[in-house]
Amino acid sequence: MRNYTTKRIAGGMQFTCSRCPHSVTTLDFKVEDGNLRTQAATAMNQHASKIHHEPVMFSSLDTQQRIWRS
């Protein structure tokens, strides 16, 4: 199960927790730090892990980005 839902907003995407009203948008992040959607998804997965004690979900892109930045 995904820890968040997504919807388009003006200028980006909003990611909302599946279990509570917490949300982030791609506008909250800097493009210099990588893909905005990946950053938002990572933030939501970290939220789910910390607040709701859900296992952290990783995409194959997360692993690839860690390799590139090493």
ChimeraX commands (.cxc) that place a marker at each C-alpha (Angstrom):
marker #1 position 0.00,0.00,0.00 radius 0.5
marker #1 position 1.25,3.47,-0.84 radius 0.5
marker #1 position 1.73,5.84,2.08 radius 0.5
marker #1 position 0.37,8.85,0.18 radius 0.5
marker #1 position -1.87,10.08,-2.61 radius 0.5
marker #1 position -0.96,12.65,-5.25 radius 0.5
marker #1 position -2.86,15.36,-7.07 radius 0.5
marker #1 position -1.92,18.12,-9.46 radius 0.5
marker #1 position -1.83,21.66,-8.11 radius 0.5
marker #1 position -0.87,24.93,-9.77 radius 0.5
marker #1 position 2.84,24.67,-10.49 radius 0.5
marker #1 position 3.41,21.17,-9.18 radius 0.5
marker #1 position 2.07,18.16,-7.30 radius 0.5
marker #1 position 0.68,17.71,-3.79 radius 0.5
marker #1 position 1.44,14.53,-1.85 radius 0.5
marker #1 position -0.98,13.80,1.01 radius 0.5
marker #1 position -0.60,11.14,3.70 radius 0.5
marker #1 position -3.06,8.26,3.40 radius 0.5
marker #1 position -3.55,8.18,7.17 radius 0.5
marker #1 position -3.68,11.86,8.22 radius 0.5
marker #1 position -3.93,15.39,6.74 radius 0.5
marker #1 position -0.13,15.87,6.49 radius 0.5
marker #1 position 1.00,16.91,3.01 radius 0.5
marker #1 position 3.95,18.30,1.07 radius 0.5
marker #1 position 4.16,19.74,-2.42 radius 0.5
marker #1 position 6.90,19.65,-5.01 radius 0.5
marker #1 position 7.07,23.43,-4.49 radius 0.5
marker #1 position 8.54,22.74,-1.02 radius 0.5
marker #1 position 11.77,21.35,-2.51 radius 0.5
marker #1 position 14.73,22.62,-4.54 radius 0.5
marker #1 position 15.38,21.31,-8.05 radius 0.5
marker #1 position 19.11,21.53,-7.30 radius 0.5
marker #1 position 18.64,18.63,-4.86 radius 0.5
marker #1 position 17.23,16.29,-7.54 radius 0.5
marker #1 position 13.85,15.24,-8.86 radius 0.5
marker #1 position 11.10,17.15,-7.04 radius 0.5
marker #1 position 8.63,14.25,-7.09 radius 0.5
marker #1 position 11.24,11.89,-5.67 radius 0.5
marker #1 position 12.02,14.35,-2.88 radius 0.5
marker #1 position 8.33,14.75,-2.03 radius 0.5
marker #1 position 7.71,10.99,-2.10 radius 0.5
marker #1 position 10.73,10.41,0.12 radius 0.5
marker #1 position 9.48,13.01,2.60 radius 0.5
marker #1 position 6.06,11.33,2.70 radius 0.5
marker #1 position 7.58,7.88,3.19 radius 0.5
marker #1 position 9.73,9.23,6.02 radius 0.5
marker #1 position 6.63,10.81,7.58 radius 0.5
marker #1 position 4.74,7.50,7.37 radius 0.5
marker #1 position 7.66,5.66,8.94 radius 0.5
marker #1 position 8.21,8.13,11.78 radius 0.5
marker #1 position 4.61,9.08,12.63 radius 0.5
marker #1 position 2.61,6.00,11.61 radius 0.5
marker #1 position 5.35,3.36,12.04 radius 0.5
marker #1 position 4.87,2.15,8.47 radius 0.5
marker #1 position 7.77,0.48,6.64 radius 0.5
marker #1 position 9.70,2.85,4.38 radius 0.5
marker #1 position 8.99,2.33,0.69 radius 0.5
marker #1 position 11.87,2.77,-1.75 radius 0.5
marker #1 position 11.61,3.02,-5.50 radius 0.5
marker #1 position 14.32,1.77,-7.82 radius 0.5
marker #1 position 15.01,5.43,-8.65 radius 0.5
marker #1 position 15.88,6.13,-5.00 radius 0.5
marker #1 position 18.55,3.44,-5.08 radius 0.5
marker #1 position 19.89,4.66,-8.43 radius 0.5
marker #1 position 20.14,8.25,-7.18 radius 0.5
marker #1 position 22.10,7.12,-4.13 radius 0.5
marker #1 position 24.56,5.33,-6.43 radius 0.5
marker #1 position 24.96,8.42,-8.64 radius 0.5
marker #1 position 25.55,10.71,-5.68 radius 0.5
marker #1 position 28.11,8.43,-4.02 radius 0.5
marker link #1:1,2 radius 0.2
marker link #1:2,3 radius 0.2
marker link #1:3,4 radius 0.2
marker link #1:4,5 radius 0.2
marker link #1:5,6 radius 0.2
marker link #1:6,7 radius 0.2
marker link #1:7,8 radius 0.2
marker link #1:8,9 radius 0.2
marker link #1:9,10 radius 0.2
marker link #1:10,11 radius 0.2
marker link #1:11,12 radius 0.2
marker link #1:12,13 radius 0.2
marker link #1:13,14 radius 0.2
marker link #1:14,15 radius 0.2
marker link #1:15,16 radius 0.2
marker link #1:16,17 radius 0.2
marker link #1:17,18 radius 0.2
marker link #1:18,19 radius 0.2
marker link #1:19,20 radius 0.2
marker link #1:20,21 radius 0.2
marker link #1:21,22 radius 0.2
marker link #1:22,23 radius 0.2
marker link #1:23,24 radius 0.2
marker link #1:24,25 radius 0.2
marker link #1:25,26 radius 0.2
marker link #1:26,27 radius 0.2
marker link #1:27,28 radius 0.2
marker link #1:28,29 radius 0.2
marker link #1:29,30 radius 0.2
marker link #1:30,31 radius 0.2
marker link #1:31,32 radius 0.2
marker link #1:32,33 radius 0.2
marker link #1:33,34 radius 0.2
marker link #1:34,35 radius 0.2
marker link #1:35,36 radius 0.2
marker link #1:36,37 radius 0.2
marker link #1:37,38 radius 0.2
marker link #1:38,39 radius 0.2
marker link #1:39,40 radius 0.2
marker link #1:40,41 radius 0.2
marker link #1:41,42 radius 0.2
marker link #1:42,43 radius 0.2
marker link #1:43,44 radius 0.2
marker link #1:44,45 radius 0.2
marker link #1:45,46 radius 0.2
marker link #1:46,47 radius 0.2
marker link #1:47,48 radius 0.2
marker link #1:48,49 radius 0.2
marker link #1:49,50 radius 0.2
marker link #1:50,51 radius 0.2
marker link #1:51,52 radius 0.2
marker link #1:52,53 radius 0.2
marker link #1:53,54 radius 0.2
marker link #1:54,55 radius 0.2
marker link #1:55,56 radius 0.2
marker link #1:56,57 radius 0.2
marker link #1:57,58 radius 0.2
marker link #1:58,59 radius 0.2
marker link #1:59,60 radius 0.2
marker link #1:60,61 radius 0.2
marker link #1:61,62 radius 0.2
marker link #1:62,63 radius 0.2
marker link #1:63,64 radius 0.2
marker link #1:64,65 radius 0.2
marker link #1:65,66 radius 0.2
marker link #1:66,67 radius 0.2
marker link #1:67,68 radius 0.2
marker link #1:68,69 radius 0.2
marker link #1:69,70 radius 0.2
view
